[in-house]
Amino acid sequence: MAKAVFYHAGCKVCVNAEQMVLDYLDPSKAAVEIVHLGEKRDRIAEAEGAGIQSVPALVIDGNVFHINFGASLEDVKKG
């Protein structure tokens, strides 16, 4: 089973993307973890290490997919 991590900052764009991810990813094929970086600031370094440059972003088995644009990771760090 694939591991999927959805990183976001809680903005409207991020929340809409989160709902789409949860609606469309097949739970029998991918275990999805949602990480709100505004609330879990200790995971920002993890997101950077995964290659995240902006949120919302989805990482599936190490592959980064940037979805729309809510905020740069630099802006989230300033938060």
Biopython code that builds the backbone (N, CA, C, O; Angstrom):
import numpy as np
from Bio.PDB.StructureBuilder import StructureBuilder

atoms = [
    (1, "MET", "N", (0.838, -1.178, 0.000)),
    (1, "MET", "CA", (0.000, 0.000, 0.000)),
    (1, "MET", "C", (0.885, 1.245, 0.000)),
    (1, "MET", "O", (1.894, 1.302, 0.703)),
    (2, "ALA", "N", (0.501, 2.227, -0.785)),
    (2, "ALA", "CA", (1.248, 3.473, -0.869)),
    (2, "ALA", "C", (1.010, 4.313, 0.377)),
    (2, "ALA", "O", (-0.039, 4.228, 1.016)),
    (3, "LYS", "N", (2.007, 5.124, 0.707)),
    (3, "LYS", "CA", (1.863, 6.086, 1.796)),
    (3, "LYS", "C", (1.719, 7.466, 1.178)),
    (3, "LYS", "O", (2.550, 7.881, 0.370)),
    (4, "ALA", "N", (0.666, 8.175, 1.558)),
    (4, "ALA", "CA", (0.422, 9.519, 1.053)),
    (4, "ALA", "C", (0.358, 10.480, 2.229)),
    (4, "ALA", "O", (-0.341, 10.230, 3.211)),
    (5, "VAL", "N", (1.099, 11.590, 2.120)),
    (5, "VAL", "CA", (1.059, 12.627, 3.153)),
    (5, "VAL", "C", (0.650, 13.923, 2.467)),
    (5, "VAL", "O", (1.296, 14.376, 1.523)),
    (6, "PHE", "N", (-0.432, 14.506, 2.958)),
    (6, "PHE", "CA", (-0.935, 15.763, 2.432)),
    (6, "PHE", "C", (-0.556, 16.871, 3.411)),
    (6, "PHE", "O", (-1.000, 16.876, 4.559)),
    (7, "TYR", "N", (0.269, 17.809, 2.945)),
    (7, "TYR", "CA", (0.718, 18.933, 3.775)),
    (7, "TYR", "C", (-0.073, 20.174, 3.386)),
    (7, "TYR", "O", (-0.263, 20.451, 2.202)),
    (8, "HIS", "N", (-0.533, 20.920, 4.387)),
    (8, "HIS", "CA", (-1.226, 22.174, 4.112)),
    (8, "HIS", "C", (-1.058, 23.128, 5.282)),
    (8, "HIS", "O", (-0.522, 22.768, 6.330)),
    (9, "ALA", "N", (-1.538, 24.372, 5.076)),
    (9, "ALA", "CA", (-1.385, 25.403, 6.108)),
    (9, "ALA", "C", (-2.718, 25.920, 6.624)),
    (9, "ALA", "O", (-2.751, 26.868, 7.410)),
    (10, "GLY", "N", (-3.812, 25.314, 6.196)),
    (10, "GLY", "CA", (-5.118, 25.707, 6.704)),
    (10, "GLY", "C", (-5.830, 26.795, 5.927)),
    (10, "GLY", "O", (-6.941, 27.181, 6.292)),
    (11, "CYS", "N", (-5.222, 27.299, 4.864)),
    (11, "CYS", "CA", (-5.877, 28.345, 4.075)),
    (11, "CYS", "C", (-7.036, 27.729, 3.270)),
    (11, "CYS", "O", (-7.165, 26.507, 3.191)),
    (12, "LYS", "N", (-7.861, 28.579, 2.686)),
    (12, "LYS", "CA", (-9.030, 28.106, 1.934)),
    (12, "LYS", "C", (-8.621, 27.175, 0.793)),
    (12, "LYS", "O", (-9.249, 26.137, 0.587)),
    (13, "VAL", "N", (-7.580, 27.536, 0.055)),
    (13, "VAL", "CA", (-7.100, 26.693, -1.043)),
    (13, "VAL", "C", (-6.687, 25.325, -0.499)),
    (13, "VAL", "O", (-6.988, 24.293, -1.098)),
    (14, "CYS", "N", (-5.993, 25.328, 0.643)),
    (14, "CYS", "CA", (-5.514, 24.081, 1.247)),
    (14, "CYS", "C", (-6.667, 23.197, 1.715)),
    (14, "CYS", "O", (-6.658, 21.986, 1.493)),
    (15, "VAL", "N", (-7.644, 23.800, 2.353)),
    (15, "VAL", "CA", (-8.777, 23.043, 2.881)),
    (15, "VAL", "C", (-9.582, 22.423, 1.736)),
    (15, "VAL", "O", (-10.014, 21.274, 1.827)),
    (16, "ASN", "N", (-9.780, 23.182, 0.666)),
    (16, "ASN", "CA", (-10.482, 22.641, -0.498)),
    (16, "ASN", "C", (-9.709, 21.481, -1.113)),
    (16, "ASN", "O", (-10.297, 20.460, -1.471)),
    (17, "ALA", "N", (-8.406, 21.631, -1.235)),
    (17, "ALA", "CA", (-7.571, 20.568, -1.791)),
    (17, "ALA", "C", (-7.584, 19.339, -0.887)),
    (17, "ALA", "O", (-7.608, 18.210, -1.378)),
    (18, "GLU", "N", (-7.567, 19.548, 0.424)),
    (18, "GLU", "CA", (-7.621, 18.432, 1.367)),
    (18, "GLU", "C", (-8.888, 17.607, 1.148)),
    (18, "GLU", "O", (-8.833, 16.378, 1.116)),
    (19, "GLN", "N", (-10.005, 18.267, 1.000)),
    (19, "GLN", "CA", (-11.262, 17.555, 0.798)),
    (19, "GLN", "C", (-11.227, 16.746, -0.495)),
    (19, "GLN", "O", (-11.697, 15.609, -0.534)),
    (20, "MET", "N", (-10.669, 17.334, -1.551)),
    (20, "MET", "CA", (-10.565, 16.615, -2.824)),
    (20, "MET", "C", (-9.668, 15.387, -2.687)),
    (20, "MET", "O", (-9.997, 14.312, -3.189)),
    (21, "VAL", "N", (-8.537, 15.551, -2.009)),
    (21, "VAL", "CA", (-7.623, 14.424, -1.807)),
    (21, "VAL", "C", (-8.332, 13.306, -1.057)),
    (21, "VAL", "O", (-8.251, 12.142, -1.450)),
    (22, "LEU", "N", (-9.019, 13.653, 0.009)),
    (22, "LEU", "CA", (-9.710, 12.631, 0.796)),
    (22, "LEU", "C", (-10.842, 11.986, 0.005)),
    (22, "LEU", "O", (-11.103, 10.792, 0.158)),
    (23, "ASP", "N", (-11.518, 12.764, -0.841)),
    (23, "ASP", "CA", (-12.605, 12.221, -1.646)),
    (23, "ASP", "C", (-12.118, 11.302, -2.760)),
    (23, "ASP", "O", (-12.789, 10.324, -3.088)),
    (24, "TYR", "N", (-10.956, 11.601, -3.347)),
    (24, "TYR", "CA", (-10.534, 10.909, -4.554)),
    (24, "TYR", "C", (-9.474, 9.831, -4.378)),
    (24, "TYR", "O", (-9.368, 8.942, -5.223)),
    (25, "LEU", "N", (-8.696, 9.882, -3.323)),
    (25, "LEU", "CA", (-7.700, 8.818, -3.135)),
    (25, "LEU", "C", (-8.383, 7.571, -2.597)),
    (25, "LEU", "O", (-9.153, 7.630, -1.639)),
    (26, "ASP", "N", (-8.092, 6.465, -3.217)),
    (26, "ASP", "CA", (-8.682, 5.181, -2.829)),
    (26, "ASP", "C", (-7.992, 4.676, -1.559)),
    (26, "ASP", "O", (-6.803, 4.357, -1.594)),
    (27, "PRO", "N", (-8.718, 4.599, -0.438)),
    (27, "PRO", "CA", (-8.094, 4.161, 0.817)),
    (27, "PRO", "C", (-7.573, 2.728, 0.790)),
    (27, "PRO", "O", (-6.788, 2.342, 1.656)),
    (28, "SER", "N", (-7.997, 1.939, -0.186)),
    (28, "SER", "CA", (-7.459, 0.581, -0.304)),
    (28, "SER", "C", (-6.104, 0.573, -1.007)),
    (28, "SER", "O", (-5.403, -0.438, -1.006)),
    (29, "LYS", "N", (-5.738, 1.715, -1.612)),
    (29, "LYS", "CA", (-4.464, 1.814, -2.337)),
    (29, "LYS", "C", (-3.452, 2.725, -1.660)),
    (29, "LYS", "O", (-2.250, 2.594, -1.890)),
    (30, "ALA", "N", (-3.930, 3.654, -0.820)),
    (30, "ALA", "CA", (-3.012, 4.605, -0.184)),
    (30, "ALA", "C", (-3.498, 4.953, 1.222)),
    (30, "ALA", "O", (-4.664, 5.286, 1.434)),
    (31, "ALA", "N", (-2.572, 4.866, 2.168)),
    (31, "ALA", "CA", (-2.839, 5.325, 3.531)),
    (31, "ALA", "C", (-2.518, 6.816, 3.561)),
    (31, "ALA", "O", (-1.375, 7.209, 3.329)),
    (32, "VAL", "N", (-3.522, 7.651, 3.846)),
    (32, "VAL", "CA", (-3.364, 9.100, 3.775)),
    (32, "VAL", "C", (-3.214, 9.692, 5.174)),
    (32, "VAL", "O", (-4.004, 9.415, 6.077)),
    (33, "GLU", "N", (-2.179, 10.514, 5.325)),
    (33, "GLU", "CA", (-1.979, 11.282, 6.553)),
    (33, "GLU", "C", (-2.099, 12.754, 6.199)),
    (33, "GLU", "O", (-1.495, 13.208, 5.227)),
    (34, "ILE", "N", (-2.868, 13.504, 6.972)),
    (34, "ILE", "CA", (-3.027, 14.940, 6.773)),
    (34, "ILE", "C", (-2.155, 15.663, 7.791)),
    (34, "ILE", "O", (-2.237, 15.396, 8.990)),
    (35, "VAL", "N", (-1.312, 16.587, 7.306)),
    (35, "VAL", "CA", (-0.426, 17.347, 8.190)),
    (35, "VAL", "C", (-0.699, 18.839, 7.992)),
    (35, "VAL", "O", (-0.397, 19.404, 6.942)),
    (36, "HIS", "N", (-1.270, 19.458, 9.012)),
    (36, "HIS", "CA", (-1.535, 20.902, 9.017)),
    (36, "HIS", "C", (-0.281, 21.559, 9.594)),
    (36, "HIS", "O", (-0.052, 21.511, 10.803)),
    (37, "LEU", "N", (0.522, 22.167, 8.736)),
    (37, "LEU", "CA", (1.805, 22.722, 9.172)),
    (37, "LEU", "C", (1.655, 23.938, 10.084)),
    (37, "LEU", "O", (2.587, 24.268, 10.818)),
    (38, "GLY", "N", (0.520, 24.599, 10.055)),
    (38, "GLY", "CA", (0.282, 25.696, 10.984)),
    (38, "GLY", "C", (0.125, 25.202, 12.412)),
    (38, "GLY", "O", (0.472, 25.900, 13.365)),
    (39, "GLU", "N", (-0.402, 23.992, 12.549)),
    (39, "GLU", "CA", (-0.604, 23.386, 13.867)),
    (39, "GLU", "C", (0.546, 22.465, 14.266)),
    (39, "GLU", "O", (0.805, 22.265, 15.453)),
    (40, "LYS", "N", (1.229, 21.910, 13.275)),
    (40, "LYS", "CA", (2.329, 20.972, 13.540)),
    (40, "LYS", "C", (3.621, 21.543, 12.957)),
    (40, "LYS", "O", (4.223, 20.982, 12.041)),
    (41, "ARG", "N", (4.020, 22.678, 13.523)),
    (41, "ARG", "CA", (5.185, 23.396, 13.000)),
    (41, "ARG", "C", (6.467, 22.558, 13.081)),
    (41, "ARG", "O", (7.414, 22.794, 12.331)),
    (42, "ASP", "N", (6.492, 21.590, 13.983)),
    (42, "ASP", "CA", (7.668, 20.720, 14.111)),
    (42, "ASP", "C", (7.841, 19.808, 12.898)),
    (42, "ASP", "O", (8.860, 19.126, 12.793)),
    (43, "ARG", "N", (6.881, 19.779, 11.989)),
    (43, "ARG", "CA", (6.972, 18.930, 10.800)),
    (43, "ARG", "C", (7.351, 19.714, 9.544)),
    (43, "ARG", "O", (7.393, 19.148, 8.452)),
    (44, "ILE", "N", (7.626, 21.012, 9.689)),
    (44, "ILE", "CA", (8.026, 21.824, 8.540)),
    (44, "ILE", "C", (9.329, 21.307, 7.945)),
    (44, "ILE", "O", (9.452, 21.219, 6.723)),
    (45, "ALA", "N", (10.298, 20.966, 8.778)),
    (45, "ALA", "CA", (11.585, 20.452, 8.280)),
    (45, "ALA", "C", (11.371, 19.148, 7.498)),
    (45, "ALA", "O", (12.029, 18.911, 6.485)),
    (46, "GLU", "N", (10.465, 18.326, 7.966)),
    (46, "GLU", "CA", (10.121, 17.088, 7.257)),
    (46, "GLU", "C", (9.570, 17.401, 5.863)),
    (46, "GLU", "O", (9.948, 16.766, 4.879)),
    (47, "ALA", "N", (8.677, 18.384, 5.796)),
    (47, "ALA", "CA", (8.095, 18.789, 4.514)),
    (47, "ALA", "C", (9.186, 19.307, 3.575)),
    (47, "ALA", "O", (9.214, 18.963, 2.393)),
    (48, "GLU", "N", (10.079, 20.135, 4.111)),
    (48, "GLU", "CA", (11.200, 20.647, 3.306)),
    (48, "GLU", "C", (12.054, 19.496, 2.792)),
    (48, "GLU", "O", (12.435, 19.470, 1.622)),
    (49, "GLY", "N", (12.349, 18.558, 3.662)),
    (49, "GLY", "CA", (13.169, 17.407, 3.279)),
    (49, "GLY", "C", (12.526, 16.552, 2.199)),
    (49, "GLY", "O", (13.215, 15.909, 1.407)),
    (50, "ALA", "N", (11.197, 16.554, 2.176)),
    (50, "ALA", "CA", (10.471, 15.794, 1.154)),
    (50, "ALA", "C", (10.455, 16.518, -0.187)),
    (50, "ALA", "O", (10.101, 15.931, -1.210)),
    (51, "GLY", "N", (10.842, 17.809, -0.182)),
    (51, "GLY", "CA", (10.863, 18.584, -1.416)),
    (51, "GLY", "C", (9.697, 19.536, -1.584)),
    (51, "GLY", "O", (9.494, 20.090, -2.664)),
    (52, "ILE", "N", (8.930, 19.730, -0.521)),
    (52, "ILE", "CA", (7.786, 20.645, -0.578)),
    (52, "ILE", "C", (8.299, 22.081, -0.681)),
    (52, "ILE", "O", (9.170, 22.499, 0.083)),
    (53, "GLN", "N", (7.744, 22.829, -1.637)),
    (53, "GLN", "CA", (8.086, 24.233, -1.796)),
    (53, "GLN", "C", (6.917, 25.145, -1.492)),
    (53, "GLN", "O", (7.095, 26.307, -1.126)),
    (54, "SER", "N", (5.710, 24.602, -1.648)),
    (54, "SER", "CA", (4.502, 25.364, -1.351)),
    (54, "SER", "C", (3.412, 24.385, -0.933)),
    (54, "SER", "O", (3.487, 23.186, -1.199)),
    (55, "VAL", "N", (2.409, 24.928, -0.276)),
    (55, "VAL", "CA", (1.277, 24.110, 0.135)),
    (55, "VAL", "C", (0.014, 24.664, -0.512)),
    (55, "VAL", "O", (-0.076, 25.865, -0.765)),
    (56, "PRO", "N", (-0.948, 23.810, -0.780)),
    (56, "PRO", "CA", (-1.022, 22.401, -0.451)),
    (56, "PRO", "C", (-0.133, 21.555, -1.348)),
    (56, "PRO", "O", (0.120, 21.891, -2.505)),
    (57, "ALA", "N", (0.330, 20.454, -0.786)),
    (57, "ALA", "CA", (1.151, 19.514, -1.543)),
    (57, "ALA", "C", (0.880, 18.097, -1.033)),
    (57, "ALA", "O", (0.587, 17.879, 0.143)),
    (58, "LEU", "N", (0.987, 17.168, -1.942)),
    (58, "LEU", "CA", (0.760, 15.773, -1.627)),
    (58, "LEU", "C", (2.030, 15.004, -1.954)),
    (58, "LEU", "O", (2.596, 15.164, -3.036)),
    (59, "VAL", "N", (2.478, 14.173, -1.026)),
    (59, "VAL", "CA", (3.647, 13.323, -1.256)),
    (59, "VAL", "C", (3.156, 11.875, -1.236)),
    (59, "VAL", "O", (2.614, 11.402, -0.237)),
    (60, "ILE", "N", (3.353, 11.189, -2.347)),
    (60, "ILE", "CA", (2.971, 9.777, -2.439)),
    (60, "ILE", "C", (4.231, 8.977, -2.718)),
    (60, "ILE", "O", (4.863, 9.128, -3.763)),
    (61, "ASP", "N", (4.583, 8.130, -1.772)),
    (61, "ASP", "CA", (5.785, 7.297, -1.882)),
    (61, "ASP", "C", (7.007, 8.101, -2.325)),
    (61, "ASP", "O", (7.771, 7.658, -3.182)),
    (62, "GLY", "N", (7.184, 9.277, -1.740)),
    (62, "GLY", "CA", (8.360, 10.102, -2.016)),
    (62, "GLY", "C", (8.226, 11.035, -3.204)),
    (62, "GLY", "O", (9.117, 11.853, -3.433)),
    (63, "ASN", "N", (7.148, 10.943, -3.967)),
    (63, "ASN", "CA", (6.923, 11.827, -5.115)),
    (63, "ASN", "C", (6.060, 12.999, -4.674)),
    (63, "ASN", "O", (4.998, 12.810, -4.081)),
    (64, "VAL", "N", (6.523, 14.216, -4.966)),
    (64, "VAL", "CA", (5.841, 15.439, -4.529)),
    (64, "VAL", "C", (4.939, 15.966, -5.640)),
    (64, "VAL", "O", (5.346, 16.090, -6.795)),
    (65, "PHE", "N", (3.703, 16.271, -5.253)),
    (65, "PHE", "CA", (2.737, 16.869, -6.161)),
    (65, "PHE", "C", (2.241, 18.157, -5.528)),
    (65, "PHE", "O", (1.519, 18.130, -4.531)),
    (66, "HIS", "N", (2.632, 19.293, -6.111)),
    (66, "HIS", "CA", (2.163, 20.582, -5.616)),
    (66, "HIS", "C", (0.789, 20.835, -6.233)),
    (66, "HIS", "O", (0.611, 20.708, -7.445)),
    (67, "ILE", "N", (-0.169, 21.190, -5.398)),
    (67, "ILE", "CA", (-1.555, 21.355, -5.824)),
    (67, "ILE", "C", (-1.934, 22.817, -5.673)),
    (67, "ILE", "O", (-1.923, 23.358, -4.568)),
    (68, "ASN", "N", (-2.275, 23.461, -6.801)),
    (68, "ASN", "CA", (-2.677, 24.855, -6.757)),
    (68, "ASN", "C", (-1.608, 25.663, -6.022)),
    (68, "ASN", "O", (-0.443, 25.267, -6.034)),
    (69, "PHE", "N", (-1.956, 26.760, -5.393)),
    (69, "PHE", "CA", (-0.995, 27.518, -4.592)),
    (69, "PHE", "C", (-1.736, 28.218, -3.475)),
    (69, "PHE", "O", (-2.589, 29.074, -3.713)),
    (70, "GLY", "N", (-1.403, 27.848, -2.265)),
    (70, "GLY", "CA", (-1.979, 28.490, -1.086)),
    (70, "GLY", "C", (-0.968, 29.388, -0.415)),
    (70, "GLY", "O", (-1.270, 30.532, -0.076)),
    (71, "ALA", "N", (0.261, 28.860, -0.217)),
    (71, "ALA", "CA", (1.327, 29.618, 0.429)),
    (71, "ALA", "C", (2.657, 28.935, 0.166)),
    (71, "ALA", "O", (2.722, 27.714, 0.023)),
    (72, "SER", "N", (3.709, 29.727, 0.105)),
    (72, "SER", "CA", (5.045, 29.146, 0.003)),
    (72, "SER", "C", (5.421, 28.560, 1.354)),
    (72, "SER", "O", (4.898, 28.981, 2.386)),
    (73, "LEU", "N", (6.317, 27.600, 1.350)),
    (73, "LEU", "CA", (6.768, 27.026, 2.616)),
    (73, "LEU", "C", (7.497, 28.080, 3.437)),
    (73, "LEU", "O", (7.454, 28.041, 4.667)),
    (74, "GLU", "N", (8.165, 29.021, 2.777)),
    (74, "GLU", "CA", (8.830, 30.109, 3.487)),
    (74, "GLU", "C", (7.818, 30.955, 4.267)),
    (74, "GLU", "O", (8.086, 31.358, 5.399)),
    (75, "ASP", "N", (6.660, 31.223, 3.662)),
    (75, "ASP", "CA", (5.612, 31.975, 4.356)),
    (75, "ASP", "C", (5.056, 31.183, 5.529)),
    (75, "ASP", "O", (4.763, 31.754, 6.580)),
    (76, "VAL", "N", (4.911, 29.889, 5.361)),
    (76, "VAL", "CA", (4.412, 29.040, 6.446)),
    (76, "VAL", "C", (5.393, 29.070, 7.623)),
    (76, "VAL", "O", (4.979, 29.110, 8.782)),
    (77, "LYS", "N", (6.684, 29.051, 7.319)),
    (77, "LYS", "CA", (7.704, 29.086, 8.372)),
    (77, "LYS", "C", (7.626, 30.385, 9.181)),
    (77, "LYS", "O", (7.870, 30.385, 10.388)),
    (78, "LYS", "N", (7.287, 31.488, 8.511)),
    (78, "LYS", "CA", (7.180, 32.787, 9.196)),
    (78, "LYS", "C", (5.938, 32.840, 10.074)),
    (78, "LYS", "O", (5.901, 33.546, 11.082)),
    (79, "GLY", "N", (4.911, 32.073, 9.669)),
    (79, "GLY", "CA", (3.624, 31.948, 10.231)),
    (79, "GLY", "C", (3.152, 32.541, 11.400)),
    (79, "GLY", "O", (1.995, 32.340, 11.771)),
]
sb = StructureBuilder()
sb.init_structure("model")
sb.init_model(0)
sb.init_chain("A")
sb.init_seg("    ")
for serial, (resi, resn, name, xyz) in enumerate(atoms, 1):
    if name == "N":
        sb.init_residue(resn, " ", resi, " ")
    sb.init_atom(name, np.array(xyz, "f"), 0.0, 1.0, " ", f" {name:<3s}", serial, name[0])
structure = sb.get_structure()
